[in-house]
Amino acid sequence: MLEGYTSNPIVYYAIIVAILVGVFKITVFSLSFISLLLDLFILPPTDFAKYGGNGKWAVVTGASDGIGKEYALQLAKKGYSIVLVSRTQSKLEIVAQEISSQFKVNTKVVAFDASLDSEENYLLLEKAIFDLPITILINNVGQSHSIPVPFLETSTKELKDIITINNIATLRITQIVAPIIISTIEKNQHKIKGLILTMGSFAALLPTPYLATYSGSKSFLQSWSNALAGELQPQGVEVELIISYLVTSAMSKIRRSSLTIPNPKQFVQSTLNSVGRRNGAQERFATSTPYWTHALMHFGINNTVGVYSKLANKLNLNMHKSIRTRALKKQARLAAEKKD
Ligand SMILES: NC(=O)c1ccc[n+]([C@@H]2O[C@H](COP(=O)([O-])OP(=O)(O)OC[C@H]3O[C@@H](n4cnc5c(N)ncnc54)[C@H](OP(=O)(O)O)[C@@H]3O)[C@@H](O)[C@H]2O)c1
């Protein structure tokens, strides 16, 4: 048919190749979109019995508030005893009490400041958990910038705290907990699996100006978690990075939930219901964007402008500049009110 349009064989084969590439791209896109819909809306919730269920333990970091507290509550509801790790002992004890009053599981509390990166703290954790049959680790602890800030104006303390809490502490805690998970799997003759979930962020999915250090720290977790997924898979441990856009919490400073901003309960429910699936992160190994509107946003951006595009970067810059302007105005207003 094409001979009628061109007698030049180079043009002829170029058109054939273009058509084949087009068909390939449309097929990949369609299959990926179908997989997204199956993951989000059709497939049944993950069966947590495969991680051992009743009698087994989960370690949750950043468990005294927000998303981490919700992970602890929902895993306890599934029958897991919980090691609650966080900074503030009194807040952890309240969560432990809430869990014990609602569910027939045990709790342990380990309080330390993860920004200190002290051997003492890691030893404290190790001593508290070494003999527990742990099968799940939720690496949830994290810190962002107090308000969006240009990288060159970021204070050394904030910069160090973000990297220490989000990266160093997460890696050190995983080095303590993962061997215990592997040993629990071995003691159960490999009849059960282990699970390590780590909280990523849209701030890393899209490089985010004015949150550069936080953005970089979460990007680090994407690569680290994916690499670990490959390493631990033969030992029966599933490792997954969880990507989230905004969720109502102390960190996001957003109180009211909306279509694109779930509360921690909704967010964690969608995460635990779909462990092992990619949802919005169809292009990424061992990664999930579980909340349905976040998943559609991830899929949409990835298949249009692209997460690393100049346009995405520019829009993100403008958005965070404007958040900074509002945050500075609020700070000035509060300071003035304090003076009066
Ligand atoms: N909320 C969002 O919009 C959002 C979006 C994407 C990703 N994420 C990620 O989700 C995770 C949880 O965020 P969240 O919004 O639930 O945060 P959050 O409500 O502020 O809770 C943070 C938790 O981490 C603990 N923590 C903070 N600094 C600590 C430190 N230095 N040492 C030990 N524990 C410390 C806090 O303990 P205490 O307060 O008791 O001291 C608290 O339990 C983070 O990794 C975050 O990056 C959140």
The ligand as an SDF file (V2000), in Angstrom:
LIG
                    3D

 48 52  0  0  0  0  0  0  0  0999 V2000
    1.9920   13.7300   55.2130 N   0  0  0  0  0  0  0  0  0  0  0  0
    2.2970   13.8130   53.9300 C   0  0  0  0  0  0  0  0  0  0  0  0
    1.7120   14.6030   53.1750 O   0  0  0  0  0  0  0  0  0  0  0  0
    3.3430   12.8960   53.3550 C   0  0  0  0  0  0  0  0  0  0  0  0
    3.4670   12.8160   51.9570 C   0  0  0  0  0  0  0  0  0  0  0  0
    4.4240   11.9680   51.4190 C   0  0  0  0  0  0  0  0  0  0  0  0
    5.2390   11.2180   52.2430 C   0  0  0  0  0  0  0  0  0  0  0  0
    5.1230   11.3320   53.5920 N   0  0  0  0  0  0  0  0  0  0  0  0
    6.0260   10.5460   54.4450 C   0  0  0  0  0  0  0  0  0  0  0  0
    5.2810    9.7650   55.3600 O   0  0  0  0  0  0  0  0  0  0  0  0
    6.0150    9.5960   56.5640 C   0  0  0  0  0  0  0  0  0  0  0  0
    5.1510    9.9730   57.7500 C   0  0  0  0  0  0  0  0  0  0  0  0
    4.7650   11.3260   57.6240 O   0  0  0  0  0  0  0  0  0  0  0  0
    3.6040   11.9810   58.5110 P   0  0  0  0  0  0  0  0  0  0  0  0
    2.9850   13.0220   57.6630 O   0  0  0  0  0  0  0  0  0  0  0  0
    2.7600   10.9350   59.1230 O   0  0  0  0  0  0  0  0  0  0  0  0
    4.4900   12.7100   59.6250 O   0  0  0  0  0  0  0  0  0  0  0  0
    4.0820   13.2140   61.0850 P   0  0  0  0  0  0  0  0  0  0  0  0
    2.6140   13.2040   61.2830 O   0  0  0  0  0  0  0  0  0  0  0  0
    4.8140   14.4820   61.2810 O   0  0  0  0  0  0  0  0  0  0  0  0
    4.7120   12.0740   62.0380 O   0  0  0  0  0  0  0  0  0  0  0  0
    6.0910   11.8670   62.0250 C   0  0  0  0  0  0  0  0  0  0  0  0
    6.4510   10.7460   62.9680 C   0  0  0  0  0  0  0  0  0  0  0  0
    7.8690   10.5990   62.9400 O   0  0  0  0  0  0  0  0  0  0  0  0
    8.3750   10.8120   64.2460 C   0  0  0  0  0  0  0  0  0  0  0  0
    9.6230   11.5640   64.2180 N   0  0  0  0  0  0  0  0  0  0  0  0
    9.8580   12.7770   63.6630 C   0  0  0  0  0  0  0  0  0  0  0  0
   11.1100   13.1550   63.8870 N   0  0  0  0  0  0  0  0  0  0  0  0
   11.6880   12.1690   64.6100 C   0  0  0  0  0  0  0  0  0  0  0  0
   12.9750   11.9840   65.1570 C   0  0  0  0  0  0  0  0  0  0  0  0
   13.9290   12.9190   65.0420 N   0  0  0  0  0  0  0  0  0  0  0  0
   13.2440   10.8390   65.8310 N   0  0  0  0  0  0  0  0  0  0  0  0
   12.2910    9.8910   65.9830 C   0  0  0  0  0  0  0  0  0  0  0  0
   11.0400   10.0130   65.4990 N   0  0  0  0  0  0  0  0  0  0  0  0
   10.7450   11.1440   64.8320 C   0  0  0  0  0  0  0  0  0  0  0  0
    7.3350   11.6320   64.9710 C   0  0  0  0  0  0  0  0  0  0  0  0
    7.5080   11.4210   66.3560 O   0  0  0  0  0  0  0  0  0  0  0  0
    7.0880   12.4890   67.4980 P   0  0  0  0  0  0  0  0  0  0  0  0
    6.3510   13.5870   66.8370 O   0  0  0  0  0  0  0  0  0  0  0  0
    6.2930   11.7020   68.4560 O   0  0  0  0  0  0  0  0  0  0  0  0
    8.2990   12.9820   68.1280 O   0  0  0  0  0  0  0  0  0  0  0  0
    6.0610   11.0330   64.3960 C   0  0  0  0  0  0  0  0  0  0  0  0
    5.7340    9.8370   65.0450 O   0  0  0  0  0  0  0  0  0  0  0  0
    7.2890   10.4260   56.4070 C   0  0  0  0  0  0  0  0  0  0  0  0
    8.3430    9.6120   56.0090 O   0  0  0  0  0  0  0  0  0  0  0  0
    6.9360   11.4050   55.3000 C   0  0  0  0  0  0  0  0  0  0  0  0
    8.0770   11.8330   54.6060 O   0  0  0  0  0  0  0  0  0  0  0  0
    4.1900   12.1430   54.1680 C   0  0  0  0  0  0  0  0  0  0  0  0
  1  2  1  0
  2  3  2  0
  2  4  1  0
  4  5  1  0
  4 48  2  0
  5  6  2  0
  6  7  1  0
  7  8  2  0
  8  9  1  0
  8 48  1  0
  9 10  1  0
  9 46  1  0
 10 11  1  0
 11 12  1  0
 11 44  1  0
 12 13  1  0
 13 14  1  0
 14 15  2  0
 14 16  1  0
 14 17  1  0
 17 18  1  0
 18 19  2  0
 18 20  1  0
 18 21  1  0
 21 22  1  0
 22 23  1  0
 23 24  1  0
 23 42  1  0
 24 25  1  0
 25 26  1  0
 25 36  1  0
 26 27  1  0
 26 35  1  0
 27 28  2  0
 28 29  1  0
 29 30  1  0
 29 35  2  0
 30 31  1  0
 30 32  2  0
 32 33  1  0
 33 34  2  0
 34 35  1  0
 36 37  1  0
 36 42  1  0
 37 38  1  0
 38 39  2  0
 38 40  1  0
 38 41  1  0
 42 43  1  0
 44 45  1  0
 44 46  1  0
 46 47  1  0
M  CHG  2   8   1  16  -1
M  END
$$$$
